[in-house]
Amino acid sequence: MKTECKFCEIKSKAAKKLNEEEIEKLYCNCAVVKFLKGDSIIRQGTFSTNIAYLRCGLAKIHLQGPYREQIVRIVMAPSYLALPTTFGDKINQYSVTAIESSEVCFIDINAFRNLLKENHDFSYEIMLEVCRNELEVFHRCANRTQKQIKGKIADVLIEFSEKIYNSNIFTLPLTQEEIGSLVDASRESVSRVITEFARDGIISISGKKIEITNQKFLALISANG
Protein backbone atom coordinates (compact mmCIF):
# COMPACT_ATOMS: atom_id res chain seq x y z
CA MET A 1 0.00 0.00 0.00
CA LYS A 2 1.44 3.35 -1.01
CA THR A 3 2.08 6.10 1.54
CA GLU A 4 -0.25 9.06 1.13
CA CYS A 5 1.62 11.87 -0.61
CA LYS A 6 0.91 14.35 2.20
CA PHE A 7 2.68 12.03 4.68
CA CYS A 8 5.57 11.14 2.36
CA GLU A 9 8.93 12.12 3.89
CA ILE A 10 10.78 12.07 0.56
CA LYS A 11 8.63 14.41 -1.48
CA SER A 12 10.44 16.39 -4.15
CA LYS A 13 11.08 20.10 -3.63
CA ALA A 14 8.45 20.70 -6.29
CA ALA A 15 5.80 18.56 -4.54
CA LYS A 16 6.38 20.52 -1.32
CA LYS A 17 5.01 23.57 -3.17
CA LEU A 18 1.59 21.92 -3.68
CA ASN A 19 -1.40 22.73 -1.47
CA GLU A 20 -3.55 20.03 0.18
CA GLU A 21 -6.00 19.80 -2.72
CA GLU A 22 -3.17 19.47 -5.25
CA ILE A 23 -1.41 16.87 -3.08
CA GLU A 24 -4.62 14.84 -3.08
CA LYS A 25 -4.75 15.02 -6.89
CA LEU A 26 -1.19 13.76 -6.97
CA TYR A 27 -2.03 10.90 -4.63
CA CYS A 28 -5.01 9.83 -6.73
CA ASN A 29 -2.91 9.70 -9.89
CA CYS A 30 0.24 7.89 -8.81
CA ALA A 31 1.45 4.38 -8.06
CA VAL A 32 4.60 3.22 -6.27
CA VAL A 33 6.53 0.31 -7.80
CA LYS A 34 9.56 -1.51 -6.37
CA PHE A 35 12.43 -2.62 -8.61
CA LEU A 36 15.33 -4.98 -8.03
CA LYS A 37 18.85 -4.39 -9.32
CA GLY A 38 18.85 -4.87 -13.09
CA ASP A 39 15.11 -4.25 -13.50
CA SER A 40 14.04 -1.91 -16.29
CA ILE A 41 12.22 1.19 -15.03
CA ILE A 42 11.81 2.95 -18.40
CA ARG A 43 12.47 1.41 -21.82
CA GLN A 44 13.78 3.36 -24.79
CA GLY A 45 11.30 3.39 -27.67
CA THR A 46 8.20 2.74 -25.56
CA PHE A 47 5.19 5.05 -25.22
CA SER A 48 5.48 7.54 -22.36
CA THR A 49 2.39 7.90 -20.18
CA ASN A 50 3.85 8.62 -16.74
CA ILE A 51 6.30 10.83 -14.90
CA ALA A 52 8.75 8.70 -12.91
CA TYR A 53 10.06 9.89 -9.53
CA LEU A 54 12.88 7.85 -8.00
CA ARG A 55 11.95 7.75 -4.31
CA CYS A 56 14.86 5.61 -3.16
CA GLY A 57 17.68 3.66 -4.73
CA LEU A 58 20.04 4.24 -7.62
CA ALA A 59 19.52 4.05 -11.38
CA LYS A 60 21.39 4.53 -14.64
CA ILE A 61 20.11 6.48 -17.64
CA HIS A 62 21.31 4.87 -20.86
CA LEU A 63 20.48 4.89 -24.55
CA GLN A 64 21.16 2.74 -27.55
CA GLY A 65 23.39 4.55 -30.03
CA PRO A 66 24.30 3.61 -33.62
CA TYR A 67 26.92 1.09 -32.48
CA ARG A 68 26.51 0.40 -28.77
CA GLU A 69 24.69 1.30 -25.60
CA GLN A 70 25.84 4.46 -23.80
CA ILE A 71 25.34 5.22 -20.10
CA VAL A 72 24.57 8.94 -19.86
CA ARG A 73 24.48 9.45 -16.10
CA ILE A 74 23.85 7.85 -12.73
CA VAL A 75 20.78 9.09 -10.86
CA MET A 76 20.56 9.06 -7.08
CA ALA A 77 17.24 9.26 -5.25
CA PRO A 78 15.26 11.35 -4.69
CA SER A 79 15.03 12.60 -8.25
CA TYR A 80 12.70 12.74 -11.24
CA LEU A 81 13.61 10.48 -14.13
CA ALA A 82 13.42 11.26 -17.85
CA LEU A 83 11.61 14.59 -17.61
CA PRO A 84 12.97 15.93 -20.94
CA THR A 85 12.00 12.84 -22.91
CA THR A 86 8.59 12.66 -21.22
CA PHE A 87 7.63 16.21 -22.15
CA GLY A 88 9.58 16.52 -25.38
CA ASP A 89 8.24 13.41 -27.08
CA LYS A 90 5.54 10.79 -26.59
CA ILE A 91 8.20 8.12 -27.02
CA ASN A 92 10.87 7.51 -24.39
CA GLN A 93 14.20 8.51 -25.94
CA TYR A 94 16.35 6.59 -23.45
CA SER A 95 16.15 3.81 -20.89
CA VAL A 96 16.40 3.84 -17.10
CA THR A 97 17.52 0.73 -15.21
CA ALA A 98 17.85 0.14 -11.47
CA ILE A 99 21.43 -0.52 -10.37
CA GLU A 100 20.33 -1.00 -6.77
CA SER A 101 17.00 -2.01 -5.28
CA SER A 102 14.84 1.04 -5.95
CA GLU A 103 11.36 2.44 -5.46
CA VAL A 104 9.70 4.61 -8.10
CA CYS A 105 6.53 6.66 -7.95
CA PHE A 106 4.79 6.78 -11.35
CA ILE A 107 2.56 9.83 -11.83
CA ASP A 108 -0.02 10.11 -14.59
CA ILE A 109 1.41 12.55 -17.12
CA ASN A 110 -1.88 14.45 -17.65
CA ALA A 111 -2.35 14.99 -13.91
CA PHE A 112 1.26 16.17 -13.68
CA ARG A 113 0.78 18.62 -16.55
CA ASN A 114 -2.31 20.03 -14.89
CA LEU A 115 -0.33 20.66 -11.70
CA LEU A 116 2.30 22.48 -13.76
CA LYS A 117 -0.40 24.77 -15.16
CA GLU A 118 -2.13 25.36 -11.84
CA ASN A 119 0.85 25.92 -9.53
CA HIS A 120 3.64 28.22 -10.73
CA ASP A 121 5.91 27.45 -7.77
CA PHE A 122 5.64 23.75 -8.60
CA SER A 123 6.48 24.48 -12.27
CA TYR A 124 9.47 26.60 -11.26
CA GLU A 125 10.98 23.83 -9.11
CA ILE A 126 10.53 21.31 -11.94
CA MET A 127 12.24 23.71 -14.35
CA LEU A 128 15.16 24.10 -11.91
CA GLU A 129 15.62 20.34 -11.70
CA VAL A 130 15.62 19.99 -15.50
CA CYS A 131 18.23 22.77 -15.74
CA ARG A 132 20.45 21.21 -13.05
CA ASN A 133 20.33 17.84 -14.77
CA GLU A 134 21.17 19.39 -18.14
CA LEU A 135 24.18 21.24 -16.71
CA GLU A 136 25.41 18.02 -15.10
CA VAL A 137 25.25 16.26 -18.48
CA PHE A 138 27.19 19.14 -20.10
CA HIS A 139 29.97 18.95 -17.48
CA ARG A 140 30.13 15.17 -17.77
CA CYS A 141 30.38 15.44 -21.56
CA ALA A 142 33.31 17.87 -21.25
CA ASN A 143 35.10 15.55 -18.82
CA ARG A 144 34.56 12.58 -21.12
CA THR A 145 36.12 14.28 -24.12
CA GLN A 146 38.94 16.19 -22.40
CA LYS A 147 40.18 14.00 -19.56
CA GLN A 148 42.47 11.00 -19.78
CA ILE A 149 41.24 7.61 -18.62
CA LYS A 150 42.80 7.95 -15.13
CA GLY A 151 41.02 11.26 -14.56
CA LYS A 152 37.73 9.78 -15.72
CA ILE A 153 37.97 6.78 -13.38
CA ALA A 154 38.99 9.08 -10.51
CA ASP A 155 35.85 11.14 -11.18
CA VAL A 156 33.66 8.03 -11.01
CA LEU A 157 35.17 6.86 -7.72
CA ILE A 158 34.88 10.33 -6.18
CA GLU A 159 31.25 10.64 -7.30
CA PHE A 160 30.30 7.35 -5.65
CA SER A 161 32.29 8.17 -2.52
CA GLU A 162 31.28 11.80 -1.96
CA LYS A 163 27.94 12.31 -3.71
CA ILE A 164 26.22 8.94 -3.55
CA TYR A 165 27.43 6.93 -0.54
CA ASN A 166 29.08 9.68 1.53
CA SER A 167 31.79 7.24 2.57
CA ASN A 168 35.31 6.25 1.56
CA ILE A 169 34.17 2.61 1.66
CA PHE A 170 31.40 1.47 -0.69
CA THR A 171 30.30 -1.39 -2.91
CA LEU A 172 30.63 -0.45 -6.55
CA PRO A 173 27.19 -1.03 -8.15
CA LEU A 174 28.52 -0.98 -11.73
CA THR A 175 30.50 -3.60 -13.62
CA GLN A 176 33.78 -2.56 -15.23
CA GLU A 177 32.04 -2.75 -18.60
CA GLU A 178 29.36 -0.32 -17.36
CA ILE A 179 32.02 2.04 -16.02
CA GLY A 180 33.62 1.90 -19.45
CA SER A 181 30.30 2.87 -21.03
CA LEU A 182 29.96 5.76 -18.58
CA VAL A 183 33.43 7.18 -19.33
CA ASP A 184 33.86 6.14 -22.98
CA ALA A 185 36.57 3.55 -22.39
CA SER A 186 37.03 -0.18 -22.87
CA ARG A 187 36.51 -2.64 -20.03
CA GLU A 188 40.19 -3.55 -20.29
CA SER A 189 41.24 0.09 -19.81
CA VAL A 190 38.99 0.44 -16.78
CA SER A 191 40.40 -2.76 -15.27
CA ARG A 192 43.97 -1.61 -15.89
CA VAL A 193 43.47 1.80 -14.22
CA ILE A 194 41.66 0.34 -11.19
CA THR A 195 44.48 -2.20 -10.79
CA GLU A 196 47.05 0.63 -10.99
CA PHE A 197 45.15 2.67 -8.39
CA ALA A 198 45.18 -0.34 -6.05
CA ARG A 199 48.88 -1.05 -6.68
CA ASP A 200 49.75 2.61 -5.97
CA GLY A 201 47.85 2.57 -2.68
CA ILE A 202 45.17 5.03 -3.82
CA ILE A 203 42.39 2.49 -3.29
CA SER A 204 42.04 -1.01 -1.89
CA ILE A 205 39.75 -3.60 -3.46
CA SER A 206 37.96 -6.62 -2.01
CA GLY A 207 35.58 -8.10 -4.57
CA LYS A 208 33.29 -5.21 -5.53
CA LYS A 209 34.03 -3.33 -2.30
CA ILE A 210 36.19 -0.24 -2.79
CA GLU A 211 38.01 1.75 -0.12
CA ILE A 212 39.59 5.07 -1.08
CA THR A 213 42.79 5.10 0.98
CA ASN A 214 44.42 8.22 -0.50
CA GLN A 215 41.63 10.70 -1.16
CA LYS A 216 43.95 13.68 -1.76
CA PHE A 217 45.91 11.92 -4.48
CA LEU A 218 42.70 10.69 -6.14
CA ALA A 219 41.38 14.27 -6.15
CA LEU A 220 44.68 15.41 -7.67
CA ILE A 221 44.33 12.87 -10.48
CA SER A 222 40.76 14.05 -11.08
CA ALA A 223 41.79 17.73 -11.16
CA ASN A 224 44.68 17.15 -13.56
CA GLY A 225 42.61 14.95 -15.85
Helices and strands as residue ranges (DSSP letters): G 5-7, G 15-17, H 20-28, E 30-35, E 40-42, E 50-56, E 58-64, E 69-76, E 79-81, H 83-88, E 95-98, E 102-108, H 109-118, H 120-146, H 149-158, I 159-164, E 169-171, H 176-183, H 187-199, E 203-206, E 209-212, H 215-224
